[in-house]
Amino acid sequence: MYEAFDRGDIPAVLGALADGGEDFGVDVHDFVNSVDRVCAIGRATGTLDGVRTAYGFVHCFTVADGVVLRFHEYVDPERAVYDR
């Protein structure tokens, strides 16, 4: 899957994911931007090993000429993730 992502083959990446991920959700609370960076601040929810859990995130994209050059993700897992 990472090799497909590296070569930009997004259909292959999506094809490697299992169907039935309907319990995963992303709620973006805010966007912050500067000259070449856009950051999305939000919360993701889902099920991990049968336990409902969530985490806060900040996704930071560096953009030039309409394409993403770099991506960084910063997460803040809730307690249920730590107790595994």
Secondary structure as a PSIPRED ss2 file (coil, helix, strand):
# PSIPRED VFORMAT (PSIPRED V4.0)

   1 M C   1.000  0.000  0.000
   2 Y H   0.000  1.000  0.000
   3 E H   0.000  1.000  0.000
   4 A H   0.000  1.000  0.000
   5 F H   0.000  1.000  0.000
   6 D H   0.000  1.000  0.000
   7 R C   1.000  0.000  0.000
   8 G C   1.000  0.000  0.000
   9 D C   1.000  0.000  0.000
  10 I H   0.000  1.000  0.000
  11 P H   0.000  1.000  0.000
  12 A H   0.000  1.000  0.000
  13 V H   0.000  1.000  0.000
  14 L H   0.000  1.000  0.000
  15 G H   0.000  1.000  0.000
  16 A C   1.000  0.000  0.000
  17 L C   1.000  0.000  0.000
  18 A C   1.000  0.000  0.000
  19 D C   1.000  0.000  0.000
  20 G C   1.000  0.000  0.000
  21 G C   1.000  0.000  0.000
  22 E C   1.000  0.000  0.000
  23 D C   1.000  0.000  0.000
  24 F C   1.000  0.000  0.000
  25 G E   0.000  0.000  1.000
  26 V E   0.000  0.000  1.000
  27 D E   0.000  0.000  1.000
  28 V E   0.000  0.000  1.000
  29 H E   0.000  0.000  1.000
  30 D E   0.000  0.000  1.000
  31 F E   0.000  0.000  1.000
  32 V E   0.000  0.000  1.000
  33 N E   0.000  0.000  1.000
  34 S C   1.000  0.000  0.000
  35 V C   1.000  0.000  0.000
  36 D C   1.000  0.000  0.000
  37 R E   0.000  0.000  1.000
  38 V E   0.000  0.000  1.000
  39 C E   0.000  0.000  1.000
  40 A E   0.000  0.000  1.000
  41 I E   0.000  0.000  1.000
  42 G E   0.000  0.000  1.000
  43 R E   0.000  0.000  1.000
  44 A E   0.000  0.000  1.000
  45 T E   0.000  0.000  1.000
  46 G E   0.000  0.000  1.000
  47 T E   0.000  0.000  1.000
  48 L E   0.000  0.000  1.000
  49 D C   1.000  0.000  0.000
  50 G C   1.000  0.000  0.000
  51 V E   0.000  0.000  1.000
  52 R E   0.000  0.000  1.000
  53 T E   0.000  0.000  1.000
  54 A E   0.000  0.000  1.000
  55 Y E   0.000  0.000  1.000
  56 G E   0.000  0.000  1.000
  57 F E   0.000  0.000  1.000
  58 V E   0.000  0.000  1.000
  59 H E   0.000  0.000  1.000
  60 C E   0.000  0.000  1.000
  61 F E   0.000  0.000  1.000
  62 T E   0.000  0.000  1.000
  63 V E   0.000  0.000  1.000
  64 A E   0.000  0.000  1.000
  65 D C   1.000  0.000  0.000
  66 G C   1.000  0.000  0.000
  67 V E   0.000  0.000  1.000
  68 V E   0.000  0.000  1.000
  69 L E   0.000  0.000  1.000
  70 R E   0.000  0.000  1.000
  71 F E   0.000  0.000  1.000
  72 H E   0.000  0.000  1.000
  73 E E   0.000  0.000  1.000
  74 Y E   0.000  0.000  1.000
  75 V E   0.000  0.000  1.000
  76 D E   0.000  0.000  1.000
  77 P E   0.000  0.000  1.000
  78 E C   1.000  0.000  0.000
  79 R H   0.000  1.000  0.000
  80 A H   0.000  1.000  0.000
  81 V H   0.000  1.000  0.000
  82 Y H   0.000  1.000  0.000
  83 D C   1.000  0.000  0.000
  84 R C   1.000  0.000  0.000
